[in-house]
């Protein structure tokens, strides 16, 4: 829902803040999908859940970007109003 709301906002108002919100929400979707893939043991070659594996770094990187980009976009969007 967060991603779809951000996408609708970006469609209406194309600003840097709304773009950052969409990117941050997209990263949250990646985090959710990596956890689903880990739980269902999809793509076993990524070694989900193991430290220093591709799956671990994908999840960590997406979470770090989501925590950074979405609030920054929200702040920029609020300041421009």
N, C-alpha and C positions, 0 to 999 in steps of 0.2 A: 504494500500500500504506500509505503514511503517513496519507493521508486516511481510508482505511477503518479503520485501527487507531484513529485518533482518534475516528471516529464511533462505533465500538463502545465505546470508553472513555466517551464522552459519554452513550451510551445507558444504560450501567450506572451511572455516577457523574455526576450532573448538578451539577458545581461550576463555579465561575468559571474555574478552571484548565483543565478539560477543554473548556469552551466556547472559550477562547482558543486552545487547541490545534487544535480543529476549524476555527476561523476562519483560523488561520495555515496549516494544511494546505490549506484551500480556496484561499487566495491562491497557494500553490505550484502548485496545479492550474491556476489562471488563467495563471500565468507559463508553464507548459508548453504550454497551449493557444495562447497568443499566439505562442510560438516555432513551433509547428506551423503556425499560420495564416500566419506570415511565410514559412516554408519552402515552403508550398504555394501561396503568393500568393492566399490567400483574402481576401475583403473588401479589395480594392485601394484603396477610398476612405479607408482608415485610414492609408495610406502607411507600411506596415510598414518598420522599419529606418531611417527618416529622423528626424533630430533635430527636436524641436519638433512632432512629429505625435501624433495621438491614440493610435496604437498604441504609440509610444515611452512616453508617459506612463502608459498602461494597464499596460504591462509593468513600468515603474519603480515605480509606486505599489503594484502587487501584490507585487513583490519586497520592497519596503521593509516592507510590512505583514507579509509572511510571516516575514521575518527578525526582526521585532519580536515579533509575537504568539505564534508557536509556542514559542520558548524561554521567554518570559514565562509562558505557560500551563504548560509543563513544570516550570518552577521553582515556580510556585504549587502545582501538583499534588504535587510532591515535598515541599514544605514542610508541606502539610496532612496528609500520611501520618504 
